[in-house]
């Protein structure tokens, strides 16, 4: 009799760390803009810029999460196909 076994796929990314990195990247990008343009942005412009950067970067994270899910799905499909081929002698 076969027993059902659940597997758990470990998360490869700690999103708390990603969030901290995104905040740092957003701040750095705004500071870099100010440095390159010898300008000091008004607080509301700085906040708008960092908010837009954070949103864009989180969008990229969501794309990566979807891609990871697609890759994992493909890996399970390949594993199933390979097991079937080996067991059935094909």
Secondary structure as the mmCIF struct_conf table of DSSP 4:
data_model
#
loop_
_struct_conf.conf_type_id
_struct_conf.id
_struct_conf.beg_label_comp_id
_struct_conf.beg_label_asym_id
_struct_conf.beg_label_seq_id
_struct_conf.end_label_comp_id
_struct_conf.end_label_asym_id
_struct_conf.end_label_seq_id
HELX_LH_PP_P HELX_LH_PP_P1 UNK A 2 UNK A 4
HELX_LH_PP_P HELX_LH_PP_P2 UNK A 9 UNK A 11
BEND BEND1 UNK A 12 UNK A 12
HELX_RH_AL_P HELX_RH_AL_P1 UNK A 15 UNK A 36
TURN_TY1_P TURN_TY1_P1 UNK A 37 UNK A 38
HELX_RH_AL_P HELX_RH_AL_P2 UNK A 43 UNK A 87
TURN_TY1_P TURN_TY1_P2 UNK A 88 UNK A 89
#
